[in-house]
Amino acid sequence: MANVKQSMEDLLTIDGAMCAALVDSGSGMILGQLGSGVDLEVAAAGNTEVVRAKLKTMKALGLNDAIEDILITLGRQYHILRPIATKEGLFIYLVLDKTKSNLAMSRRKVQEVERELVI
């Protein structure tokens, strides 16, 4: 079991990790963050809209399912958004340097951190 600070530290041990945050998707506010390279306030607010849009679309389609994670691939970065299964309305946001990271291993580590997070 890990608290928010420990979880952010664990995420930044991932190869290529630039920054990480725990975000409230109701407000777009950051509950914990670590790292640099991205304006996390702006990114958290914007990615909150991504999560909300996907949830709204799933509801409109009648999908009785949950988001495991959302991957955004940019030219130089990966952005991983992973909702917290045990705490509705929160998600982990991780930014990775694409040239230094292994996407499969990174997703697995984010899943592990999400499972261990205690809020």
FIDRENLUM-121331 format. One record per atom (N, C-alpha, C): residue number from 1; x, y, z. Coordinates in steps of 0.1 Angstrom, whole numbers, m for minus. Each point is the difference from the previous one (the first is absolute). Example, Ala and Ser with C-alpha at 12.3 -4.5 7.8 and 13.67 -1.06 7.14 Angstrom:
BEGIN
+-----+-------+-------+-------+
: seq :     x :     y :     z :
+-----+-------+-------+-------+
:   1 :   132 :   m57 :    78 :
:   1 :    m9 :    12 :     0 :
:   1 :     9 :    12 :     0 :
:   2 :    m4 :    11 :    m7 :
:   2 :     9 :    11 :     0 :
:   2 :    m8 :    11 :     8 :
+-----+-------+-------+-------+
END
This chain:
BEGIN
+-----+-------+-------+-------+
: seq :     x :     y :     z :
+-----+-------+-------+-------+
:   1 :     8 :   m12 :     0 :
:   1 :    m8 :    12 :     0 :
:   1 :     9 :    12 :     0 :
:   2 :    m4 :    10 :    m8 :
:   2 :     8 :    12 :    m1 :
:   2 :    m9 :    13 :     0 :
:   3 :     6 :    10 :     6 :
:   3 :    m8 :    13 :    m1 :
:   3 :     3 :     7 :   m13 :
:   4 :    m6 :    12 :    m1 :
:   4 :     1 :     7 :   m13 :
:   4 :    15 :     4 :    m3 :
:   5 :     7 :     5 :    10 :
:   5 :    14 :     4 :    m2 :
:   5 :     9 :   m12 :    m5 :
:   6 :    m2 :   m12 :     7 :
:   6 :     8 :   m12 :    m3 :
:   6 :    m4 :    m4 :   m14 :
:   7 :   m13 :     1 :    m4 :
:   7 :    m4 :    m5 :   m13 :
:   7 :     6 :     9 :   m11 :
:   8 :     1 :    13 :     2 :
:   8 :     6 :     9 :   m10 :
:   8 :    15 :    m3 :    m1 :
:   9 :     6 :    m3 :    11 :
:   9 :    14 :    m4 :     0 :
:   9 :     2 :   m13 :    m8 :
:  10 :    m8 :   m10 :     3 :
:  10 :     0 :   m12 :    m8 :
:  10 :    m1 :     2 :   m15 :
:  11 :   m10 :     8 :    m4 :
:  11 :    m2 :     3 :   m14 :
:  11 :    12 :     6 :    m6 :
:  12 :     7 :     8 :     7 :
:  12 :    12 :     7 :    m6 :
:  12 :    12 :    m9 :    m1 :
:  13 :    m1 :   m12 :     6 :
:  13 :    11 :   m10 :    m2 :
:  13 :    m1 :    m7 :   m14 :
:  14 :   m11 :     2 :    m7 :
:  14 :    m2 :    m7 :   m13 :
:  14 :    10 :     7 :   m10 :
:  15 :     6 :    m8 :    m8 :
:  15 :     9 :     5 :   m10 :
:  15 :    m7 :    10 :    m9 :
:  16 :     6 :    12 :    m1 :
:  16 :    m6 :    10 :    m9 :
:  16 :   m11 :     9 :     7 :
:  17 :    m3 :    m3 :    12 :
:  17 :   m10 :     8 :     7 :
:  17 :     4 :    14 :     2 :
:  18 :    m8 :     9 :    m4 :
:  18 :     2 :    15 :     1 :
:  18 :    m7 :     6 :    12 :
:  19 :   m13 :    m3 :     1 :
:  19 :    m8 :     5 :    11 :
:  19 :   m12 :    m9 :     2 :
:  20 :    m6 :     1 :    12 :
:  20 :   m12 :    m7 :     3 :
:  20 :    m9 :     8 :     9 :
:  21 :   m13 :    m3 :     0 :
:  21 :    m9 :     7 :     9 :
:  21 :   m12 :   m10 :     3 :
:  22 :    m6 :     3 :    11 :
:  22 :   m13 :    m6 :     3 :
:  22 :   m10 :    12 :    m1 :
:  23 :   m10 :    m3 :    m9 :
:  23 :   m10 :    11 :    m4 :
:  23 :   m14 :    m4 :     4 :
:  24 :    m7 :    10 :     5 :
:  24 :   m15 :    m1 :     3 :
:  24 :    m7 :     4 :   m13 :
:  25 :    m7 :   m10 :    m6 :
:  25 :    m6 :     3 :   m13 :
:  25 :   m13 :     7 :     1 :
:  26 :    m5 :     2 :    13 :
:  26 :   m12 :     9 :     2 :
:  26 :     4 :    15 :    m2 :
:  27 :    12 :     3 :     5 :
:  27 :     4 :    14 :     1 :
:  27 :    12 :     3 :    m9 :
:  28 :     7 :   m10 :    m4 :
:  28 :    12 :     2 :    m8 :
:  28 :    12 :     4 :     9 :
:  29 :    m2 :     0 :    13 :
:  29 :    11 :     4 :     9 :
:  29 :     9 :   m11 :     3 :
:  30 :    13 :     3 :     2 :
:  30 :    11 :    m9 :     3 :
:  30 :     0 :    m3 :    15 :
:  31 :     0 :   m13 :     4 :
:  31 :     1 :    m3 :    14 :
:  31 :    14 :    m4 :     4 :
:  32 :     8 :    m3 :    m9 :
:  32 :    14 :    m3 :     2 :
:  32 :     8 :     1 :   m13 :
:  33 :    12 :     4 :     0 :
:  33 :     8 :     1 :   m12 :
:  33 :    15 :    m1 :     3 :
:  34 :     7 :    m4 :   m10 :
:  34 :    15 :    m1 :     1 :
:  34 :     5 :     0 :   m14 :
:  35 :    12 :     7 :    m2 :
:  35 :     7 :     0 :   m13 :
:  35 :    m2 :    13 :    m7 :
:  36 :     5 :     1 :   m12 :
:  36 :     0 :    12 :    m8 :
:  36 :     0 :    m3 :   m15 :
:  37 :    m1 :    11 :    m7 :
:  37 :     0 :    m2 :   m15 :
:  37 :   m13 :     3 :    m6 :
:  38 :   m11 :     0 :     8 :
:  38 :   m13 :     3 :    m5 :
:  38 :    m7 :     9 :    10 :
:  39 :    m8 :    10 :    m4 :
:  39 :    m8 :     8 :     9 :
:  39 :   m11 :    m9 :     5 :
:  40 :     2 :    m6 :    11 :
:  40 :   m10 :   m10 :     5 :
:  40 :   m14 :     6 :     3 :
:  41 :     0 :    12 :     4 :
:  41 :   m14 :     6 :     3 :
:  41 :    m8 :     1 :   m13 :
:  42 :     6 :     4 :   m11 :
:  42 :    m7 :     1 :   m13 :
:  42 :    m3 :   m14 :    m5 :
:  43 :    10 :    m9 :     1 :
:  43 :    m2 :   m14 :    m5 :
:  43 :   m11 :    m7 :     8 :
:  44 :     0 :     2 :    13 :
:  44 :   m10 :    m7 :     8 :
:  44 :   m14 :     4 :    m4 :
:  45 :    m2 :    13 :    m1 :
:  45 :   m13 :     6 :    m4 :
:  45 :    m4 :    m5 :   m14 :
:  46 :     9 :     0 :    m9 :
:  46 :    m3 :    m5 :   m14 :
:  46 :    m3 :   m15 :     0 :
:  47 :     8 :    m7 :     7 :
:  47 :    m2 :   m15 :     0 :
:  47 :   m12 :    m4 :     8 :
:  48 :    m5 :     8 :     9 :
:  48 :   m12 :    m2 :     7 :
:  48 :   m12 :     0 :   m11 :
:  49 :     1 :     9 :    m9 :
:  49 :   m10 :     0 :   m11 :
:  49 :     0 :   m12 :    m9 :
:  50 :    12 :    m6 :    m2 :
:  50 :     2 :   m12 :    m8 :
:  50 :    m7 :   m12 :     8 :
:  51 :     2 :    m1 :    13 :
:  51 :    m6 :   m11 :     8 :
:  51 :   m15 :     2 :     0 :
:  52 :    m5 :    12 :     2 :
:  52 :   m14 :     3 :     0 :
:  52 :    m7 :    m4 :   m13 :
:  53 :     7 :     4 :   m11 :
:  53 :    m6 :    m2 :   m13 :
:  53 :    m1 :   m15 :    m3 :
:  54 :    10 :    m8 :     4 :
:  54 :     0 :   m14 :    m2 :
:  54 :   m11 :    m7 :     8 :
:  55 :    m1 :     4 :    13 :
:  55 :   m11 :    m5 :     8 :
:  55 :   m14 :     3 :    m6 :
:  56 :    m1 :    12 :    m4 :
:  56 :   m13 :     4 :    m6 :
:  56 :    m3 :    m8 :   m13 :
:  57 :    10 :    m2 :    m8 :
:  57 :    m2 :    m8 :   m12 :
:  57 :    m3 :   m15 :     3 :
:  58 :     6 :    m5 :    10 :
:  58 :    m3 :   m14 :     4 :
:  58 :   m14 :    m1 :     5 :
:  59 :    m5 :    10 :     7 :
:  59 :   m13 :     0 :     5 :
:  59 :   m10 :     1 :   m11 :
:  60 :     2 :     9 :   m10 :
:  60 :    m8 :     1 :   m11 :
:  60 :    m1 :   m13 :    m9 :
:  61 :    11 :    m7 :     0 :
:  61 :     0 :   m13 :    m8 :
:  61 :    m6 :   m11 :     8 :
:  62 :    m3 :     2 :    13 :
:  62 :    m5 :   m10 :     8 :
:  62 :    10 :   m11 :     4 :
:  63 :    12 :     4 :     0 :
:  63 :    11 :    m9 :     4 :
:  63 :     0 :    m1 :    15 :
:  64 :    m1 :   m12 :     5 :
:  64 :     1 :    m3 :    14 :
:  64 :    14 :    m5 :     3 :
:  65 :     9 :    10 :     1 :
:  65 :    14 :    m4 :     1 :
:  65 :     7 :    12 :     7 :
:  66 :    13 :    m2 :     3 :
:  66 :     8 :    10 :     6 :
:  66 :    13 :     3 :    m8 :
:  67 :     4 :    12 :     1 :
:  67 :    13 :     4 :    m7 :
:  67 :    12 :    m6 :     9 :
:  68 :     8 :    m8 :    m7 :
:  68 :    12 :    m5 :     7 :
:  68 :    11 :    11 :    m1 :
:  69 :     2 :     5 :   m12 :
:  69 :     9 :    12 :    m2 :
:  69 :    m3 :     6 :   m14 :
:  70 :     5 :    12 :    m1 :
:  70 :    m1 :     7 :   m13 :
:  70 :    15 :     4 :    m3 :
:  71 :     4 :    m3 :   m13 :
:  71 :    13 :     3 :    m4 :
:  71 :    m1 :    11 :   m11 :
:  72 :     8 :    10 :     2 :
:  72 :     1 :    10 :   m10 :
:  72 :    15 :     0 :    m5 :
:  73 :     2 :    m2 :   m13 :
:  73 :    13 :    m1 :    m5 :
:  73 :     3 :    12 :    m8 :
:  74 :    10 :     8 :     4 :
:  74 :     5 :    12 :    m7 :
:  74 :    13 :    m4 :    m7 :
:  75 :     5 :    10 :    m7 :
:  75 :    13 :    m2 :    m7 :
:  75 :    12 :    m4 :     9 :
:  76 :     0 :     6 :    12 :
:  76 :    11 :    m2 :     9 :
:  76 :    m4 :    m5 :    13 :
:  77 :   m13 :    m2 :     3 :
:  77 :    m4 :    m4 :    13 :
:  77 :   m12 :   m10 :    m1 :
:  78 :    m1 :    m7 :    11 :
:  78 :   m12 :    m8 :     3 :
:  78 :    m7 :     6 :    12 :
:  79 :   m13 :     1 :     0 :
:  79 :    m7 :     5 :    11 :
:  79 :   m10 :   m12 :     4 :
:  80 :     1 :    m4 :    12 :
:  80 :    m8 :   m11 :     5 :
:  80 :   m10 :     5 :    11 :
:  81 :   m13 :    m2 :    m2 :
:  81 :   m10 :     4 :    10 :
:  81 :    m6 :   m13 :     5 :
:  82 :     0 :    m2 :    13 :
:  82 :    m5 :   m13 :     5 :
:  82 :    m9 :     4 :    12 :
:  83 :   m13 :    m2 :    m2 :
:  83 :   m10 :     2 :    11 :
:  83 :     3 :    m9 :    12 :
:  84 :    m2 :     5 :    12 :
:  84 :     1 :    m8 :    12 :
:  84 :   m12 :    m9 :     2 :
:  85 :     1 :   m13 :    m1 :
:  85 :   m11 :    m9 :     1 :
:  85 :    m8 :     1 :    13 :
:  86 :     7 :     3 :    11 :
:  86 :    m6 :     0 :    13 :
:  86 :    m5 :    13 :     5 :
:  87 :     3 :    11 :    m8 :
:  87 :    m4 :    13 :     4 :
:  87 :    m5 :     8 :   m13 :
:  88 :   m13 :    m1 :    m2 :
:  88 :    m6 :     6 :   m12 :
:  88 :     3 :    15 :    m1 :
:  89 :     4 :     5 :   m11 :
:  89 :     2 :    14 :    m2 :
:  89 :    15 :     4 :     1 :
:  90 :     9 :   m10 :     2 :
:  90 :    14 :     3 :     0 :
:  90 :     7 :    m8 :   m10 :
:  91 :    11 :     6 :    m6 :
:  91 :     8 :    m7 :    m9 :
:  91 :    15 :     4 :     1 :
:  92 :     8 :   m10 :    m3 :
:  92 :    15 :     2 :    m1 :
:  92 :     3 :     6 :   m14 :
:  93 :     9 :    10 :     0 :
:  93 :     4 :     5 :   m13 :
:  93 :    15 :    m1 :     0 :
:  94 :     6 :    m6 :   m10 :
:  94 :    14 :    m2 :    m1 :
:  94 :     5 :     4 :   m14 :
:  95 :    11 :     8 :     0 :
:  95 :     6 :     4 :   m13 :
:  95 :    13 :    m6 :    m1 :
:  96 :     2 :    m7 :   m12 :
:  96 :    13 :    m7 :    m3 :
:  96 :     7 :     6 :   m12 :
:  97 :    13 :     0 :     1 :
:  97 :     8 :     3 :   m12 :
:  97 :     0 :   m12 :    m9 :
:  98 :    m6 :     1 :   m12 :
:  98 :    m2 :   m11 :    m9 :
:  98 :    13 :    m8 :    m3 :
:  99 :    11 :     8 :    m2 :
:  99 :    13 :    m7 :    m4 :
:  99 :     6 :    m7 :    12 :
: 100 :    m4 :     2 :    12 :
: 100 :     7 :    m6 :    11 :
: 100 :    m9 :   m10 :     8 :
: 101 :   m12 :    m2 :    m5 :
: 101 :    m9 :    m9 :     8 :
: 101 :    m4 :   m12 :    m8 :
: 102 :    m4 :   m10 :     8 :
: 102 :    m6 :   m12 :    m6 :
: 102 :   m15 :     0 :     4 :
: 103 :    m9 :     2 :   m10 :
: 103 :   m14 :     2 :     2 :
: 103 :    m6 :   m11 :     8 :
: 104 :     2 :   m12 :    m4 :
: 104 :    m6 :   m12 :     7 :
: 104 :     4 :     0 :    15 :
: 105 :    12 :     1 :     2 :
: 105 :     5 :     0 :    14 :
: 105 :    m5 :    12 :     8 :
: 106 :    m1 :    11 :    m6 :
: 106 :    m5 :    12 :     6 :
: 106 :   m15 :    m2 :     4 :
: 107 :    m8 :    m5 :    m9 :
: 107 :   m14 :    m2 :     3 :
: 107 :    m2 :   m10 :    11 :
: 108 :     9 :   m10 :     0 :
: 108 :    m1 :   m10 :    11 :
: 108 :     3 :     6 :    14 :
: 109 :    10 :     9 :     0 :
: 109 :     4 :     6 :    12 :
: 109 :   m11 :    10 :     5 :
: 110 :    m6 :     7 :    m9 :
: 110 :   m11 :     9 :     4 :
: 110 :   m11 :    m8 :     6 :
: 111 :    m3 :   m12 :    m6 :
: 111 :   m11 :    m8 :     5 :
: 111 :     4 :    m5 :    15 :
: 112 :    12 :    m3 :     2 :
: 112 :     5 :    m5 :    13 :
: 112 :    m1 :    12 :    10 :
: 113 :     4 :    12 :    m4 :
: 113 :    m1 :    11 :     9 :
: 113 :   m14 :     3 :     3 :
: 114 :    m9 :    m1 :   m10 :
: 114 :   m14 :     3 :     3 :
: 114 :    m6 :   m10 :    10 :
: 115 :     4 :   m12 :    m1 :
: 115 :    m5 :   m11 :     9 :
: 115 :     4 :     3 :    14 :
: 116 :    13 :     5 :     2 :
: 116 :     6 :     2 :    13 :
: 116 :    m4 :    13 :     7 :
: 117 :    m6 :     9 :    m8 :
: 117 :    m2 :    14 :     5 :
: 117 :   m12 :     0 :    10 :
: 118 :     3 :     6 :    12 :
: 118 :   m10 :     2 :    10 :
: 118 :    m3 :    14 :     2 :
: 119 :   m13 :     4 :    m1 :
: 119 :    m3 :    14 :     1 :
: 119 :    m9 :     2 :    12 :
+-----+-------+-------+-------+
END
